[in-house]
Each structure stands twice: as C-alpha cells, then as structure tokens.
C-alpha cells in the first residue's frame, strides 16, 4: 500500500492575504524560516520608536488601543483547558 498525502486547499482568507504584496511575502518568509519572526518584531519595534519620535504620545495610545483585542484573545487562549 502507498501513503497518499492529501494537499489541503487554502482557505479564501489565506489566499487573499497571500495575494497582498507585503503581507503575502512576510507570510511566505515566515513559513520558510521561523526565525524571520524575530526580525519582524525588531522591525515593528523600530517603526514604533521612530513614530514615537515623530508624533509623540498619541502613537503609544493608538498602539495600546490596537493591541487590546490581541491581548484579550491571548488571555482567553491561556485560560482554555
């Protein structure tokens, strides 16, 4: 008997995200090498520091407001059995 690997077809959301120029390239790079995530974190923090230097405190407030749903989901994931 031979083992047949079934290829999963990507979801429509995944196909749309991969079609976007910058986001799709980042997704493909992270899939290829997981260490790319650390470079991405450094790039985002650098962009945050530069934005803070240019626009000041409103950047921190908007960043915190944008991260509220992310932290909420992470807290729910931690509390699940």
Residue, then its C-alpha position, 0 to 999 in steps of 0.5 A: x500500500x502507498x501513503x497518499x498525502x492529501x494537499x489541503x486547499x487554502x482557505x479564501x482568507x489565506x489566499x487573499x492575504x497571500x495575494x497582498x504584496x507585503x503581507x503575502x511575502x512576510x507570510x511566505x518568509x515566515x513559513x520558510x524560516x521561523x526565525x524571520x519572526x524575530x526580525x519582524x518584531x525588531x522591525x515593528x519595534x523600530x517603526x514604533x520608536x521612530x513614530x514615537x519620535x515623530x508624533x509623540x504620545x498619541x502613537x503609544x495610545x493608538x498602539x495600546x488601543x490596537x493591541x487590546x483585542x490581541x491581548x484579550x484573545x491571548x488571555x482567553x487562549x491561556x485560560x482554555x483547558 
